[in-house]
């Protein structure tokens, strides 16, 4: 075999070497990622066809291609497609943010909704709703500001000659409890219309979402996805510990700050678009890692898993509850809470908590 070009194969990947260049392709991870993306897109088509005016998947595809009737065009493009796109973007953003924070903390419990960033976004939105009676755009801005401020506070409190994973999780859990109390206080001070509006927003829902939520979130994802993927190798090194990452040439604190900022902004933007949808950020990276059977953050599979989970949960809520549809955030909270209990039990048996 030519010494300048060699190909070796392992259980889940292929390593290509040409001269001094080495590139490892995770074949299983790539295949799983493509399958998850296909599932997310297929469930999106099914979800678009679900509702009071049901449509077959073929009719949905024809309408998306521009061959539908006037009624079908209105139902698909004006009513249902924005909702589905928000679901895909929110799920992908939460899945990606969850993968980032679980890798930074080196802890499966280190997801944004567990360590306070979701509650911080909710507190910012509630402040705008209750104290300033803001419009939807102002509420979204409040959610983003609340999430970013919470991220700064958690990072500052967890800092002690670096960021240790369990310290970050513990500080975040404490911040979650405090912010939940703040949110409860704001609800008690609100007038009945504002309190009703706030409770509906806090549940986390895709109901009534339109193009005004799609484009800002799409822009945020388009900017931050390349940023996070560009740090994928450094993030993999961080999972081995700060000392090992330093030895491998990673600028640890700079990398951690960039990734935490990106993860917090993804979480805050997703919360601004759909409310605090619980446990997607916790569950999606773990399921993606189990499917790929690959070490490392599995960023793209986690994002596609989050998108597939959220649109599937929204479809399930519509099918199970019909006109009295359960908000998707309530369904993900019920299912995710069970997963969290299972995760705690397995981590305890493994001696990690």
MISEPA-159246 format. One record per residue (C-alpha): residue number from 1; chain; x, y, z. Coordinates in Angstrom, 2 decimals, padded with zeros to 5 digits. Last residue first. Example, Ala and Ser with C-alpha at 12.3 -4.5 7.8 and 13.67 -1.06 7.14 Angstrom:
2
PANU,2,A,013.67,-001.06,007.14
PANU,1,A,012.30,-004.50,007.80
END
This chain:
353
PANU,353,A,-023.66,010.87,042.08
PANU,352,A,-021.20,009.09,039.73
PANU,351,A,-021.36,005.72,041.49
PANU,350,A,-022.66,003.82,038.42
PANU,349,A,-025.79,002.91,040.37
PANU,348,A,-026.30,006.58,041.16
PANU,347,A,-025.91,007.57,037.51
PANU,346,A,-028.46,004.91,036.53
PANU,345,A,-030.99,006.13,039.10
PANU,344,A,-030.50,009.78,038.19
PANU,343,A,-030.94,008.99,034.48
PANU,342,A,-034.18,007.09,035.15
PANU,341,A,-035.53,010.03,037.14
PANU,340,A,-034.52,012.41,034.36
PANU,339,A,-036.22,010.22,031.74
PANU,338,A,-039.46,010.31,033.71
PANU,337,A,-039.24,014.09,033.94
PANU,336,A,-038.55,014.25,030.20
PANU,335,A,-041.81,012.48,029.38
PANU,334,A,-043.95,014.74,031.57
PANU,333,A,-041.99,017.89,030.69
PANU,332,A,-042.07,017.07,026.96
PANU,331,A,-045.87,016.78,027.15
PANU,330,A,-046.31,020.04,029.08
PANU,329,A,-044.01,021.89,026.67
PANU,328,A,-046.00,020.59,023.68
PANU,327,A,-049.13,022.33,024.90
PANU,326,A,-051.94,019.79,025.34
PANU,325,A,-054.42,020.11,022.49
PANU,324,A,-058.06,020.59,023.44
PANU,323,A,-059.01,020.47,019.74
PANU,322,A,-057.37,017.08,019.38
PANU,321,A,-055.90,015.72,022.63
PANU,320,A,-054.02,012.59,021.60
PANU,319,A,-053.39,013.38,017.93
PANU,318,A,-052.45,017.01,018.57
PANU,317,A,-050.18,016.17,021.50
PANU,316,A,-048.54,013.37,019.53
PANU,315,A,-047.83,015.73,016.61
PANU,314,A,-046.26,018.24,019.00
PANU,313,A,-044.15,015.51,020.61
PANU,312,A,-043.01,014.31,017.18
PANU,311,A,-042.13,017.87,016.18
PANU,310,A,-040.12,018.28,019.39
PANU,309,A,-038.34,014.95,019.36
PANU,308,A,-037.31,015.18,015.71
PANU,307,A,-035.82,018.66,016.16
PANU,306,A,-033.97,017.60,019.32
PANU,305,A,-032.64,014.49,017.59
PANU,304,A,-031.46,016.62,014.65
PANU,303,A,-029.53,018.89,017.04
PANU,302,A,-028.08,015.97,019.02
PANU,301,A,-027.02,014.21,015.80
PANU,300,A,-025.31,017.48,014.72
PANU,299,A,-023.39,017.98,017.95
PANU,298,A,-022.25,014.47,018.78
PANU,297,A,-020.47,015.85,021.93
PANU,296,A,-017.71,013.26,022.16
PANU,295,A,-017.71,009.51,022.44
PANU,294,A,-019.64,007.53,019.87
PANU,293,A,-022.30,004.89,020.27
PANU,292,A,-024.22,006.86,017.58
PANU,291,A,-027.60,005.85,018.99
PANU,290,A,-026.62,006.21,022.64
PANU,289,A,-025.00,009.58,021.99
PANU,288,A,-028.09,010.83,020.17
PANU,287,A,-030.34,009.71,023.02
PANU,286,A,-028.17,011.56,025.53
PANU,285,A,-027.93,014.68,023.39
PANU,284,A,-031.75,014.82,022.92
PANU,283,A,-032.80,014.17,026.52
PANU,282,A,-031.50,017.15,028.47
PANU,281,A,-032.01,019.86,025.85
PANU,280,A,-035.50,018.50,025.15
PANU,279,A,-036.17,018.54,028.90
PANU,278,A,-038.57,021.48,029.11
PANU,277,A,-039.92,023.81,026.44
PANU,276,A,-039.53,027.24,028.07
PANU,275,A,-041.53,029.47,025.71
PANU,274,A,-041.75,028.99,021.96
PANU,273,A,-039.75,031.74,020.24
PANU,272,A,-038.15,033.45,023.24
PANU,271,A,-037.28,030.06,024.73
PANU,270,A,-035.50,029.05,021.52
PANU,269,A,-033.62,032.36,021.50
PANU,268,A,-032.63,031.97,025.17
PANU,267,A,-031.40,028.41,024.64
PANU,266,A,-029.39,029.28,021.53
PANU,265,A,-027.98,032.37,023.27
PANU,264,A,-026.96,030.31,026.31
PANU,263,A,-025.28,027.68,024.14
PANU,262,A,-023.40,030.25,022.04
PANU,261,A,-022.20,032.13,025.11
PANU,260,A,-021.19,028.86,026.77
PANU,259,A,-019.29,027.78,023.66
PANU,258,A,-017.39,031.04,023.32
PANU,257,A,-016.59,031.17,027.05
PANU,256,A,-015.43,027.55,027.11
PANU,255,A,-013.17,028.05,024.10
PANU,254,A,-011.59,031.16,025.61
PANU,253,A,-011.16,029.42,028.94
PANU,252,A,-009.55,026.32,027.45
PANU,251,A,-007.25,027.61,024.76
PANU,250,A,-006.74,024.09,023.40
PANU,249,A,-003.17,023.04,022.61
PANU,248,A,-003.35,019.33,023.40
PANU,247,A,-001.68,019.82,026.79
PANU,246,A,-004.26,022.48,027.66
PANU,245,A,-007.06,020.05,026.78
PANU,244,A,-005.50,017.36,028.95
PANU,243,A,-005.26,019.74,031.88
PANU,242,A,-008.81,021.05,031.38
PANU,241,A,-010.44,017.63,031.38
PANU,240,A,-011.08,014.89,028.81
PANU,239,A,-014.43,016.45,027.83
PANU,238,A,-012.53,019.64,026.99
PANU,237,A,-010.77,017.80,024.14
PANU,236,A,-014.10,016.97,022.51
PANU,235,A,-015.09,020.62,022.86
PANU,234,A,-011.85,021.66,021.14
PANU,233,A,-012.69,019.36,018.22
PANU,232,A,-016.24,020.67,017.98
PANU,231,A,-015.28,024.36,018.18
PANU,230,A,-016.04,025.08,014.51
PANU,229,A,-019.30,023.18,014.94
PANU,228,A,-020.34,025.66,017.65
PANU,227,A,-019.57,028.72,015.53
PANU,226,A,-021.08,027.13,012.41
PANU,225,A,-024.35,026.53,014.31
PANU,224,A,-024.30,029.99,015.91
PANU,223,A,-024.91,032.16,012.84
PANU,222,A,-027.53,030.05,011.03
PANU,221,A,-029.20,029.22,014.35
PANU,220,A,-029.57,032.90,015.26
PANU,219,A,-030.86,033.74,011.77
PANU,218,A,-033.42,030.92,011.88
PANU,217,A,-034.59,032.11,015.31
PANU,216,A,-035.14,035.64,014.00
PANU,215,A,-036.91,034.34,010.84
PANU,214,A,-039.31,031.81,012.36
PANU,213,A,-040.89,033.82,015.18
PANU,212,A,-042.31,036.54,012.91
PANU,211,A,-043.26,033.79,010.44
PANU,210,A,-046.02,032.53,012.70
PANU,209,A,-046.51,030.64,015.96
PANU,208,A,-050.11,030.42,017.14
PANU,207,A,-049.66,027.24,019.12
PANU,206,A,-046.03,026.06,019.37
PANU,205,A,-046.17,025.87,023.15
PANU,204,A,-044.08,026.20,026.29
PANU,203,A,-046.03,026.20,029.53
PANU,202,A,-044.52,029.51,030.61
PANU,201,A,-046.25,031.39,027.76
PANU,200,A,-049.70,030.18,028.81
PANU,199,A,-048.91,031.05,032.43
PANU,198,A,-047.72,034.52,031.44
PANU,197,A,-050.82,035.33,029.38
PANU,196,A,-053.08,034.23,032.22
PANU,195,A,-051.05,036.27,034.71
PANU,194,A,-051.19,039.31,032.43
PANU,193,A,-054.98,039.04,032.10
PANU,192,A,-055.42,038.43,035.88
PANU,191,A,-053.14,041.25,037.01
PANU,190,A,-049.64,040.19,037.97
PANU,189,A,-048.12,040.33,041.45
PANU,188,A,-048.64,036.62,042.18
PANU,187,A,-047.11,035.70,038.81
PANU,186,A,-044.04,037.82,039.51
PANU,185,A,-043.54,036.02,042.83
PANU,184,A,-043.70,032.63,041.14
PANU,183,A,-041.13,033.74,038.57
PANU,182,A,-038.80,034.96,041.31
PANU,181,A,-039.19,031.63,043.14
PANU,180,A,-038.38,029.74,039.93
PANU,179,A,-035.35,032.01,039.53
PANU,178,A,-034.05,031.04,042.96
PANU,177,A,-034.55,027.32,042.37
PANU,176,A,-032.95,027.44,038.92
PANU,175,A,-029.99,029.43,040.28
PANU,174,A,-029.40,026.71,042.87
PANU,173,A,-029.51,024.05,040.15
PANU,172,A,-027.07,026.11,038.11
PANU,171,A,-024.63,026.44,040.98
PANU,170,A,-024.78,022.66,041.44
PANU,169,A,-024.32,021.97,037.72
PANU,168,A,-021.38,024.36,037.37
PANU,167,A,-019.75,022.95,040.48
PANU,166,A,-020.23,019.43,039.09
PANU,165,A,-018.45,020.31,035.87
PANU,164,A,-015.55,022.30,037.30
PANU,163,A,-015.01,025.73,035.80
PANU,162,A,-011.60,027.35,036.20
PANU,161,A,-009.60,028.82,039.03
PANU,160,A,-012.90,029.06,040.88
PANU,159,A,-015.69,030.11,038.56
PANU,158,A,-019.13,028.66,039.34
PANU,157,A,-020.50,031.97,040.64
PANU,156,A,-019.24,033.92,037.63
PANU,155,A,-020.49,031.33,035.13
PANU,154,A,-023.90,031.18,036.78
PANU,153,A,-024.24,034.96,036.78
PANU,152,A,-023.13,035.42,033.16
PANU,151,A,-025.49,032.69,031.98
PANU,150,A,-028.35,034.16,033.99
PANU,149,A,-027.75,037.55,032.38
PANU,148,A,-027.80,035.93,028.93
PANU,147,A,-031.03,034.05,029.61
PANU,146,A,-032.79,037.12,030.99
PANU,145,A,-031.69,039.25,028.04
PANU,144,A,-032.99,036.65,025.56
PANU,143,A,-036.31,036.30,027.38
PANU,142,A,-036.72,040.07,027.62
PANU,141,A,-036.14,040.43,023.88
PANU,140,A,-038.83,037.81,023.22
PANU,139,A,-041.23,039.63,025.55
PANU,138,A,-040.47,042.91,023.76
PANU,137,A,-041.33,041.31,020.41
PANU,136,A,-044.51,039.78,021.84
PANU,135,A,-045.75,043.14,023.20
PANU,134,A,-044.84,044.33,026.67
PANU,133,A,-047.13,044.72,029.65
PANU,132,A,-044.22,046.45,031.47
PANU,131,A,-044.18,044.81,034.90
PANU,130,A,-045.99,041.55,034.25
PANU,129,A,-045.12,040.73,030.64
PANU,128,A,-041.62,042.26,030.56
PANU,127,A,-040.64,040.72,033.90
PANU,126,A,-042.19,037.43,032.82
PANU,125,A,-039.97,037.34,029.72
PANU,124,A,-036.81,037.95,031.72
PANU,123,A,-037.79,035.37,034.31
PANU,122,A,-038.54,032.82,031.59
PANU,121,A,-035.11,033.37,030.05
PANU,120,A,-033.53,032.82,033.45
PANU,119,A,-035.65,029.72,034.00
PANU,118,A,-034.35,028.29,030.72
PANU,117,A,-030.79,029.16,031.69
PANU,116,A,-031.04,027.59,035.12
PANU,115,A,-028.80,024.58,035.30
PANU,114,A,-031.48,021.95,034.65
PANU,113,A,-033.07,023.68,031.63
PANU,112,A,-029.67,024.38,030.06
PANU,111,A,-028.41,020.77,030.33
PANU,110,A,-025.66,019.65,032.67
PANU,109,A,-027.35,016.52,034.00
PANU,108,A,-025.35,014.26,031.66
PANU,107,A,-022.14,015.66,033.24
PANU,106,A,-018.85,016.57,031.64
PANU,105,A,-019.80,020.19,032.43
PANU,104,A,-018.57,021.45,029.05
PANU,103,A,-019.81,018.31,027.26
PANU,102,A,-023.27,018.44,028.85
PANU,101,A,-023.39,022.16,028.12
PANU,100,A,-022.61,021.81,024.41
PANU,99,A,-024.87,018.81,023.84
PANU,98,A,-027.76,020.60,025.55
PANU,97,A,-027.23,023.69,023.41
PANU,96,A,-027.35,021.57,020.24
PANU,95,A,-030.53,019.78,021.32
PANU,94,A,-032.13,023.07,022.38
PANU,93,A,-031.32,024.78,019.09
PANU,92,A,-032.45,021.77,017.04
PANU,91,A,-035.74,021.51,018.92
PANU,90,A,-036.41,025.25,018.64
PANU,89,A,-035.57,025.25,014.93
PANU,88,A,-037.73,022.23,014.11
PANU,87,A,-040.67,023.47,016.21
PANU,86,A,-040.42,026.98,014.74
PANU,85,A,-040.42,025.42,011.27
PANU,84,A,-043.52,023.38,012.15
PANU,83,A,-045.43,026.42,013.40
PANU,82,A,-044.41,028.47,010.36
PANU,81,A,-045.58,025.65,008.04
PANU,80,A,-049.00,025.29,009.66
PANU,79,A,-050.99,028.48,009.25
PANU,78,A,-049.76,030.67,006.37
PANU,77,A,-047.93,028.25,004.08
PANU,76,A,-049.90,025.05,004.71
PANU,75,A,-053.44,026.25,005.37
PANU,74,A,-053.30,029.12,002.88
PANU,73,A,-051.73,027.03,000.12
PANU,72,A,-054.26,024.23,000.74
PANU,71,A,-057.16,026.65,000.38
PANU,70,A,-055.75,028.10,-002.84
PANU,69,A,-055.19,024.62,-004.24
PANU,68,A,-051.79,022.98,-004.14
PANU,67,A,-049.10,022.72,-006.82
PANU,66,A,-046.47,025.05,-005.34
PANU,65,A,-043.93,022.43,-004.27
PANU,64,A,-045.04,022.85,-000.65
PANU,63,A,-048.58,022.14,-001.83
PANU,62,A,-047.51,018.97,-003.62
PANU,61,A,-045.60,017.85,-000.52
PANU,60,A,-048.62,018.44,001.71
PANU,59,A,-050.92,016.65,-000.75
PANU,58,A,-048.59,013.63,-000.77
PANU,57,A,-048.48,013.65,003.04
PANU,56,A,-052.29,013.45,003.15
PANU,55,A,-054.07,016.51,004.50
PANU,54,A,-056.34,016.90,007.51
PANU,53,A,-058.40,020.12,007.93
PANU,52,A,-059.00,020.22,011.70
PANU,51,A,-055.36,019.34,012.19
PANU,50,A,-052.53,017.14,010.97
PANU,49,A,-051.08,017.49,007.46
PANU,48,A,-048.34,019.85,008.60
PANU,47,A,-047.48,017.38,011.36
PANU,46,A,-047.04,014.53,008.87
PANU,45,A,-044.70,016.66,006.74
PANU,44,A,-042.76,017.67,009.84
PANU,43,A,-042.60,014.03,010.95
PANU,42,A,-040.85,013.22,007.66
PANU,41,A,-038.43,016.12,008.09
PANU,40,A,-037.50,015.11,011.64
PANU,39,A,-037.18,011.45,010.66
PANU,38,A,-034.90,012.36,007.73
PANU,37,A,-032.74,014.48,010.02
PANU,36,A,-032.54,011.57,012.47
PANU,35,A,-031.53,009.23,009.64
PANU,34,A,-028.86,011.65,008.43
PANU,33,A,-027.42,011.98,011.95
PANU,32,A,-027.45,008.22,012.46
PANU,31,A,-025.55,007.72,009.19
PANU,30,A,-023.00,010.39,010.06
PANU,29,A,-022.51,009.01,013.58
PANU,28,A,-022.08,005.48,012.22
PANU,27,A,-019.50,006.64,009.68
PANU,26,A,-017.45,008.73,012.09
PANU,25,A,-014.86,009.97,009.61
PANU,24,A,-011.41,010.42,011.03
PANU,23,A,-009.08,012.72,009.10
PANU,22,A,-005.29,012.50,009.29
PANU,21,A,-002.93,014.71,007.28
PANU,20,A,000.83,014.05,007.37
PANU,19,A,000.93,012.27,004.01
PANU,18,A,-002.67,011.29,003.31
PANU,17,A,-004.31,009.41,006.18
PANU,16,A,-008.00,008.51,006.23
PANU,15,A,-009.52,007.08,009.41
PANU,14,A,-012.87,005.31,009.16
PANU,13,A,-015.38,005.08,011.97
PANU,12,A,-017.63,003.01,014.17
PANU,11,A,-015.78,-000.25,014.72
PANU,10,A,-012.51,000.79,013.17
PANU,9,A,-011.24,001.15,009.61
PANU,8,A,-007.88,002.20,008.25
PANU,7,A,-007.15,004.00,004.99
PANU,6,A,-003.66,004.85,003.88
PANU,5,A,-002.16,007.39,001.49
PANU,4,A,001.48,008.45,001.53
PANU,3,A,002.75,004.95,002.35
PANU,2,A,001.22,003.49,-000.81
PANU,1,A,000.00,000.00,000.00
END
